[in-house]
Each structure stands twice: as structure tokens, then as C-alpha cells.
Amino acid sequence: MRTRLVIPAILLCLLGLLQLQLWTGRGSLPDVAKLRKNLEDQKTANLRAQHTNERLESEVNDLKEGIEMAEERARQELGMVKPNEILVQIAR
């Protein structure tokens, strides 16, 4: 009779441990929900950082092209040259 109660008692203890793990341990439902929220927050932060990086890259490209365009215009319209450079104009 005693052995008939031991097996169900062990199974109930195991079931209790599994429930405890499900609700409080690593990988529990609250833990997974917290990790999902952290993941969404990180994705949002990454998206904001990506937009900032794209904007900064665009500004850098504009500055590079702006300097090149100003230099080219100064060469063509004003005949300016860099130090130690010789300007040769060919008239057509």
C-alpha cells in the first residue's frame, strides 16, 4: 500500500518542480516576455541608430561633394590653382 502512494507522490513532486520552473526559472513565461520586450527595444534603438548613421553619411557625402564642386568651380570660373600646380587652359 505504501508503494502505491510513493509513485504518485514522486510524480506530483516532479510536476510541481516543472511548474515552478515554468513560472519562476530561466526561460519562464515572465522571463521570455521580458526578453521579448528587450529585443523590441533594441530593434527600435538599432533602427534609430541606423537612421542617424544614414543621415550623417549623407551629410559627409554632401560636404565632400560640396568641397569638390566649389574647388572645380573656382578652377573653371576664377582660374584658381593649388600651390605648386600649373594651370594650362586650352581655348576652343
C-alpha distances in whole Angstrom, upper triangle without the diagonal:
4,5,5,7,9,11,12,13,15,17,17,19,21,22,23,25,27,28,29,31,32,34,35,35,38,39,37,39,41,42,43,45,47,47,49,51,52,53,55,57,58,59,61,63,63,65,67,68,69,71,73,73,75,77,78,79,81,83,83,85,87,88,89,91,93,94,95,96,98,100,101,103,104,105,107,108,109,110,108,107,104,106,107,107,110,110,112,113,114,116,116
4,5,5,6,9,11,11,13,15,16,17,19,20,21,23,25,26,27,29,30,32,33,33,35,36,35,37,39,40,41,43,44,45,47,49,50,51,53,55,56,57,59,60,61,63,65,66,67,69,71,71,73,75,76,77,79,81,81,83,85,86,87,88,90,92,93,94,96,97,99,100,102,103,105,106,107,108,105,104,102,103,105,105,108,108,110,111,112,114,114
4,5,5,7,9,10,11,13,14,15,17,19,20,21,23,25,26,27,29,31,31,31,34,35,33,35,38,38,39,41,43,44,45,47,48,49,51,53,54,55,57,59,59,61,63,64,65,67,69,69,71,73,74,75,77,79,79,80,83,84,85,86,88,90,90,92,94,95,96,98,100,101,102,104,105,105,103,102,100,101,102,102,105,106,107,108,109,112,111
4,6,6,7,9,11,12,13,15,17,18,19,21,22,24,25,27,28,30,31,31,34,34,33,34,37,37,38,40,42,43,44,46,48,48,50,52,53,54,57,58,59,60,63,63,64,67,68,69,70,72,73,74,76,78,79,80,82,84,84,86,88,89,90,92,94,95,96,98,100,101,102,103,105,105,103,102,100,101,103,102,105,106,107,108,109,111,111
4,6,6,6,9,10,11,12,14,15,16,18,20,21,22,24,26,27,28,29,31,32,30,32,34,35,36,38,40,41,42,44,45,46,48,50,51,52,54,56,57,58,60,61,62,65,66,67,68,71,71,72,74,76,77,78,80,82,82,84,86,87,88,90,92,93,94,96,98,99,100,102,103,103,101,100,98,99,101,101,104,104,106,106,108,110,109
4,6,5,6,9,10,10,12,14,15,16,18,20,21,23,24,26,27,27,29,30,29,31,33,33,35,37,38,39,41,43,44,45,47,49,49,51,53,54,55,57,59,59,60,63,64,65,66,69,70,70,73,74,75,76,78,80,80,82,84,85,86,88,90,91,92,94,96,97,98,100,101,101,99,98,96,97,98,98,101,102,103,104,106,108,108
4,5,5,6,9,10,11,12,14,15,17,18,20,21,22,24,26,25,28,28,27,29,31,32,33,35,37,37,39,41,42,43,45,47,47,48,51,52,53,55,57,57,58,61,62,63,64,67,68,68,70,72,73,74,76,78,78,80,82,83,84,86,88,89,90,92,94,95,96,97,99,99,97,96,93,95,96,96,99,99,101,102,103,105,105
4,5,5,6,9,10,10,12,14,15,16,18,20,21,22,24,24,27,27,25,27,29,30,31,33,35,36,37,39,41,41,43,45,46,47,49,51,51,53,55,56,57,59,61,61,63,65,66,67,69,71,72,73,75,77,77,79,81,82,83,85,87,88,89,91,93,94,95,96,98,98,96,95,93,95,96,96,99,99,101,101,102,104,104
4,5,5,6,9,10,10,12,14,15,16,18,20,21,22,22,25,26,24,26,28,29,30,32,34,35,36,38,39,40,42,44,45,46,49,50,51,53,55,55,56,59,60,61,62,65,66,66,69,70,71,72,75,76,76,78,80,82,83,84,86,87,88,90,92,93,94,96,97,98,95,94,92,94,95,95,98,98,100,101,102,104,104
4,5,5,6,9,10,11,12,14,15,17,18,20,21,21,23,24,23,25,27,27,29,31,32,33,35,37,38,39,41,42,43,45,47,48,49,51,53,53,54,57,58,58,60,63,63,64,66,68,69,70,72,74,74,76,78,79,80,82,84,85,86,88,90,91,92,94,95,95,93,92,89,91,92,92,95,96,97,98,99,101,101
4,5,5,6,9,10,10,12,14,15,16,18,20,20,22,22,21,23,25,26,27,29,31,31,32,35,36,37,39,41,41,42,45,46,47,49,51,51,52,55,56,57,58,61,62,62,64,66,67,68,70,72,72,74,76,77,78,80,82,83,84,86,88,89,90,92,93,93,91,90,88,90,91,91,94,94,96,96,98,99,99
4,5,5,6,9,10,10,12,14,15,16,18,18,21,22,20,21,23,25,26,27,29,30,31,34,35,36,38,39,40,42,44,45,46,48,50,51,52,54,56,56,58,60,61,62,64,66,66,68,70,71,72,74,76,77,78,80,81,83,84,86,87,89,90,91,92,93,91,90,88,89,91,91,94,94,96,96,98,100,99
4,5,5,6,9,10,10,12,14,15,16,16,19,20,18,21,22,23,24,27,28,29,31,33,34,35,37,38,39,41,43,44,45,47,49,49,51,53,54,55,57,59,60,60,63,64,65,66,69,70,71,72,74,76,77,78,80,81,83,84,86,87,89,90,91,92,89,88,86,88,89,89,92,92,94,95,96,98,98
4,5,5,6,9,10,11,12,14,15,15,17,18,17,19,21,21,22,25,26,27,28,31,32,32,35,36,37,38,41,42,42,44,46,47,48,51,52,52,54,56,57,58,60,62,62,64,66,67,68,70,72,73,74,76,78,79,80,82,83,85,86,87,88,89,87,86,83,85,87,86,89,90,91,92,93,95,95
4,5,5,6,9,10,10,12,14,14,17,17,15,17,19,20,21,23,25,25,27,29,30,31,33,35,36,37,39,40,41,43,45,46,47,49,51,51,53,55,56,57,59,61,62,63,65,66,67,69,71,72,73,75,77,78,79,81,83,84,85,86,88,88,86,85,83,85,86,86,89,89,91,91,93,95,94
4,5,5,6,9,10,11,12,13,16,16,14,16,18,19,20,22,23,25,26,28,29,30,32,34,35,36,38,40,41,43,44,45,46,49,50,51,53,55,56,56,59,60,61,63,65,66,67,69,70,72,73,74,76,77,79,80,82,83,85,86,87,88,86,85,83,84,86,86,89,89,91,91,93,95,95
4,5,5,6,9,10,10,10,13,14,12,15,17,17,19,21,22,23,25,27,27,29,31,32,33,35,37,38,39,41,43,43,44,47,48,49,51,53,53,54,57,58,59,60,63,64,64,66,68,69,71,72,74,75,76,78,80,81,82,84,85,85,83,82,80,81,83,83,86,86,88,89,90,92,92
4,5,5,6,9,10,10,12,12,10,13,15,15,16,19,20,21,22,25,26,26,28,30,31,32,35,36,36,38,40,41,42,45,46,46,48,50,51,52,54,56,57,58,60,62,62,64,66,67,68,70,72,73,74,76,78,79,80,82,83,83,81,80,78,80,81,81,84,84,86,87,88,90,90
4,5,5,6,8,9,12,12,10,11,13,14,15,17,19,20,21,23,25,26,27,29,30,32,33,35,36,38,40,41,42,44,45,46,48,50,51,52,54,56,56,58,60,61,62,64,65,67,68,70,71,73,74,76,77,79,80,81,82,83,81,80,78,80,82,81,84,84,86,87,88,90,90
4,5,5,6,7,10,11,9,11,12,13,15,17,18,19,21,23,24,25,27,28,29,31,33,34,35,37,39,40,41,43,44,45,47,49,50,51,53,55,55,57,59,60,61,63,65,66,67,69,71,72,73,75,76,78,79,81,81,82,80,79,77,79,80,80,83,83,85,86,88,89,90
4,6,5,5,7,8,7,9,11,11,13,15,16,17,19,21,21,22,25,26,27,29,31,32,32,35,36,37,38,41,42,42,44,47,47,48,50,52,53,54,56,58,58,60,62,63,64,66,68,69,70,72,74,75,76,78,79,79,77,76,74,76,77,77,80,80,82,83,85,86,87
4,6,6,8,7,5,7,9,10,10,13,14,15,16,19,20,21,23,24,25,27,29,30,31,33,35,36,37,39,40,41,43,45,46,47,49,51,51,53,55,56,57,59,61,62,63,65,67,68,69,71,72,74,75,76,77,78,76,75,73,75,77,77,79,79,81,82,83,85,85
4,6,9,9,5,6,7,9,10,12,13,15,16,18,19,20,22,23,25,26,28,29,31,32,34,35,37,39,40,41,43,44,46,47,49,50,51,53,55,56,57,59,60,62,63,65,66,68,69,71,72,74,75,76,77,78,76,75,73,75,77,77,80,80,82,82,84,85,85
4,7,8,6,8,8,8,11,12,13,14,16,18,18,20,22,23,24,26,28,29,30,32,34,34,36,38,39,40,42,44,45,46,48,49,50,52,54,55,56,58,59,61,62,64,65,67,68,70,71,73,74,75,76,77,75,74,72,73,75,75,78,79,81,81,83,85,85
4,6,5,9,9,8,10,13,13,13,16,18,18,19,22,23,23,25,28,28,29,32,33,33,35,38,38,39,41,43,44,45,47,49,49,51,53,54,55,57,58,60,61,63,64,66,67,69,70,71,73,74,75,76,74,73,70,72,74,74,77,77,79,80,81,83,84
4,5,9,9,7,9,12,11,11,14,16,16,17,20,21,21,23,25,25,26,29,30,31,32,35,36,36,38,40,41,42,44,46,46,48,50,51,52,54,55,57,58,59,61,62,64,65,67,68,70,71,72,73,70,69,67,68,70,70,73,73,76,76,78,80,80
4,7,8,6,6,9,10,9,11,14,14,15,17,19,19,21,23,24,25,27,29,29,30,33,34,35,37,39,40,40,43,44,45,46,49,50,51,52,54,56,57,58,60,61,62,64,66,67,68,70,71,72,69,69,66,68,70,69,72,73,74,75,76,78,79
4,6,5,6,9,10,10,12,14,15,16,18,20,21,22,24,26,26,28,30,31,32,35,36,37,38,40,41,42,44,46,47,48,50,52,53,54,56,58,59,60,62,63,65,66,68,69,71,72,73,74,72,71,69,70,72,72,75,75,77,77,79,81,81
4,5,5,6,9,10,11,12,14,15,17,18,20,21,23,24,26,27,29,30,31,33,35,36,37,39,40,42,43,45,46,48,49,51,52,54,55,57,58,59,61,63,64,65,67,69,70,71,72,73,71,70,68,70,72,72,75,75,76,77,78,80,80
4,5,5,6,9,10,11,12,14,15,17,18,20,21,23,24,26,27,28,30,32,33,34,36,38,39,40,42,44,45,46,48,49,51,52,54,55,57,58,60,61,63,64,66,67,68,69,70,72,69,69,67,69,71,71,73,73,75,76,77,79,79
4,5,5,6,9,10,11,12,14,15,16,18,20,21,22,24,26,27,28,30,31,32,34,36,37,38,40,42,43,44,46,47,48,50,52,53,55,56,58,59,61,62,64,65,67,68,69,70,67,67,65,66,68,68,71,71,73,74,75,77,77
4,5,5,6,9,10,10,12,14,15,16,18,20,21,22,24,25,26,29,30,31,33,35,36,37,39,40,41,43,45,46,47,49,50,52,53,54,56,58,59,60,62,64,65,66,67,68,66,65,63,65,67,67,70,69,71,72,73,75,75
4,5,5,6,9,10,11,12,14,15,17,18,20,21,23,24,26,27,29,30,32,33,35,36,38,39,40,42,44,45,46,48,49,51,52,53,55,57,58,59,61,63,64,65,66,67,65,65,63,65,67,67,69,69,71,71,73,74,74
4,5,5,6,9,10,11,12,14,15,16,18,20,21,22,24,26,27,28,30,32,33,34,36,37,39,40,42,43,45,46,48,49,51,52,53,55,57,58,59,61,62,63,64,65,63,63,61,63,65,65,67,67,69,70,71,73,73
4,5,5,6,9,10,10,12,14,15,16,18,20,21,22,24,25,26,28,30,31,32,34,36,37,38,40,41,42,44,46,47,49,50,52,53,54,56,58,59,60,62,63,63,61,61,59,60,62,62,65,65,67,67,69,71,71
4,5,5,6,9,10,10,12,14,15,16,18,20,21,23,24,25,27,29,30,31,33,35,36,37,39,40,42,43,45,46,48,49,51,52,53,55,57,58,59,60,61,63,61,60,58,60,62,62,64,64,66,66,68,69,69
4,5,5,6,9,10,11,12,14,15,17,18,20,21,23,24,26,27,29,30,32,33,35,36,38,39,40,42,43,45,47,48,49,51,52,53,55,57,58,59,60,61,59,59,57,59,61,61,64,63,65,66,67,69,69
4,5,5,6,9,10,10,12,14,15,16,18,20,21,22,24,26,27,28,30,31,32,34,36,37,38,40,41,43,45,46,47,49,50,52,53,55,56,57,58,59,57,57,55,57,59,58,61,61,63,64,65,67,67
4,5,5,6,9,10,10,12,14,15,16,18,20,21,22,24,25,26,28,30,31,32,34,36,37,38,40,42,43,44,46,47,49,50,52,53,55,56,57,58,56,55,53,55,57,57,60,59,61,62,63,65,65
4,5,5,6,9,10,11,12,14,15,17,18,20,21,23,24,25,27,29,30,31,33,35,36,37,39,41,42,43,45,46,48,49,51,52,53,54,56,57,55,55,53,55,57,57,59,59,61,61,62,64,64
4,5,5,6,9,10,11,12,14,16,17,18,20,21,23,24,26,27,29,30,32,33,35,36,37,39,41,42,43,45,46,48,49,51,52,53,54,55,53,53,51,53,56,55,58,58,60,60,61,63,63
4,5,5,6,8,10,10,12,14,15,16,18,20,21,22,24,25,26,28,30,31,32,34,35,37,38,40,41,43,44,46,47,49,50,51,52,53,51,51,49,51,53,52,55,55,57,58,59,61,61
4,5,5,6,9,10,10,12,14,15,16,18,20,21,22,24,25,27,28,30,31,33,34,36,37,38,40,42,43,44,46,48,49,50,51,52,50,50,48,50,52,52,54,54,56,56,57,59,59
4,5,5,6,9,10,11,12,14,15,17,18,20,21,23,24,26,27,29,30,32,33,35,36,37,39,41,42,43,45,47,48,48,50,51,49,49,47,50,52,51,54,53,55,55,57,58,58
4,5,5,6,9,10,11,12,14,15,16,18,20,21,22,24,26,27,28,30,31,33,35,36,37,39,40,41,43,45,46,47,48,49,47,47,45,47,49,49,52,51,54,54,56,57,57
4,5,5,6,9,10,10,12,14,15,16,18,20,21,22,24,25,26,28,30,31,33,34,36,37,38,40,42,43,44,45,47,47,45,45,43,45,47,47,50,49,51,52,53,55,55
4,5,5,6,9,10,11,12,14,15,16,18,20,21,23,24,26,27,28,30,32,32,34,36,37,38,40,42,43,44,45,46,44,44,43,45,47,47,49,48,50,50,52,53,53
4,5,5,6,9,10,11,12,14,15,17,18,20,21,23,24,26,27,29,30,31,33,35,36,37,39,41,42,42,44,45,43,43,41,44,46,45,48,47,50,50,51,53,53
4,5,5,6,9,10,10,12,14,15,16,18,20,21,22,24,25,27,28,30,31,33,34,36,37,39,40,41,42,43,41,41,39,41,43,43,46,45,47,48,50,51,52
4,5,5,6,9,10,10,12,14,15,16,18,20,21,22,24,26,27,28,30,31,33,34,36,37,38,40,41,42,40,40,38,40,42,42,44,44,46,46,47,49,49
4,5,5,6,9,10,11,12,14,15,16,18,20,21,22,24,26,26,28,30,31,32,34,36,37,38,39,40,39,39,37,40,42,41,44,43,45,45,46,48,48
4,5,5,6,9,10,11,12,14,15,16,18,20,21,23,24,25,27,29,30,31,33,35,36,37,38,39,37,37,35,38,40,39,42,41,44,44,46,47,48
4,5,5,6,8,10,10,12,14,15,16,18,19,21,22,24,25,27,28,30,31,33,34,35,36,37,35,35,33,35,38,37,40,39,41,42,44,45,46
4,5,5,6,9,10,10,12,14,15,16,18,20,21,22,24,26,27,28,30,31,32,34,35,36,34,34,33,35,37,36,39,38,40,40,42,43,43
4,5,5,6,9,10,10,12,14,15,16,18,20,21,22,24,25,26,28,30,31,32,33,34,33,33,32,34,37,36,38,37,39,39,41,42,43
4,5,5,6,9,10,10,12,14,15,17,18,20,21,22,24,25,27,29,30,31,32,33,31,31,29,32,34,33,36,35,38,38,40,41,42
4,5,5,6,9,10,11,12,14,15,17,18,20,21,22,24,26,27,28,30,31,31,30,29,28,30,32,31,34,33,36,36,38,39,40
4,5,5,6,9,10,10,12,14,15,16,18,20,21,22,24,25,26,27,29,30,28,28,27,30,33,31,33,32,34,34,36,37,38
4,5,5,6,9,10,10,12,14,15,16,18,20,21,22,24,25,26,27,28,26,27,26,28,31,30,32,31,34,33,35,37,38
4,5,5,6,9,10,11,12,14,15,17,18,20,21,23,24,25,26,27,25,25,23,26,28,27,30,29,32,32,34,36,37
4,5,5,6,8,10,11,12,14,15,16,18,20,21,22,24,25,26,24,24,22,25,28,26,28,28,30,30,31,33,34
4,5,5,6,8,10,10,12,14,15,16,18,20,21,21,23,24,22,23,22,25,28,26,28,27,29,29,31,32,33
4,5,5,6,9,10,10,12,14,15,16,18,20,21,21,22,20,21,19,22,25,24,26,25,28,28,30,32,33
4,5,5,6,9,10,11,12,14,15,17,18,20,21,21,19,19,17,20,23,21,24,23,25,26,28,30,31
4,5,5,6,8,10,10,12,14,15,16,18,19,20,18,18,18,21,23,22,23,22,24,24,26,27,28
4,5,5,6,8,10,10,12,14,15,16,17,18,17,18,17,21,23,22,23,22,24,24,26,27,28
4,5,5,6,9,10,10,12,14,15,16,16,14,14,14,17,20,18,20,19,22,22,25,26,28
4,5,5,6,9,10,11,12,14,15,15,13,13,13,17,19,17,19,17,19,19,22,23,25
4,5,5,6,9,10,11,12,13,14,13,14,15,19,21,18,20,18,20,19,21,22,23
4,5,5,6,9,10,10,11,12,11,13,13,17,19,17,19,17,19,19,21,22,24
4,5,5,6,9,10,10,10,9,9,10,13,16,14,15,14,16,16,19,21,23
4,5,5,6,8,10,10,9,10,11,15,17,14,15,13,14,14,16,18,19
4,5,5,6,8,9,9,11,13,17,19,16,17,14,16,14,17,17,19
4,6,6,5,6,6,8,11,14,16,14,15,12,15,14,17,18,20
4,6,6,5,5,6,9,13,14,12,11,9,11,10,13,15,17
4,6,6,8,10,13,16,18,14,14,10,11,9,12,12,14
4,6,8,11,15,18,20,17,16,13,14,12,14,14,16
4,5,9,12,15,17,15,14,11,13,12,15,15,18
4,7,10,13,14,12,11,8,10,9,12,13,16
4,7,10,12,10,10,8,11,12,15,17,20
4,7,8,6,7,7,10,12,15,18,21
4,6,5,8,9,13,15,18,21,24
4,5,9,11,14,17,21,23,26
4,7,10,13,16,20,23,26
4,7,10,13,16,19,22
4,6,10,13,16,19
4,6,10,13,16
4,7,10,13
4,6,10
4,6
4
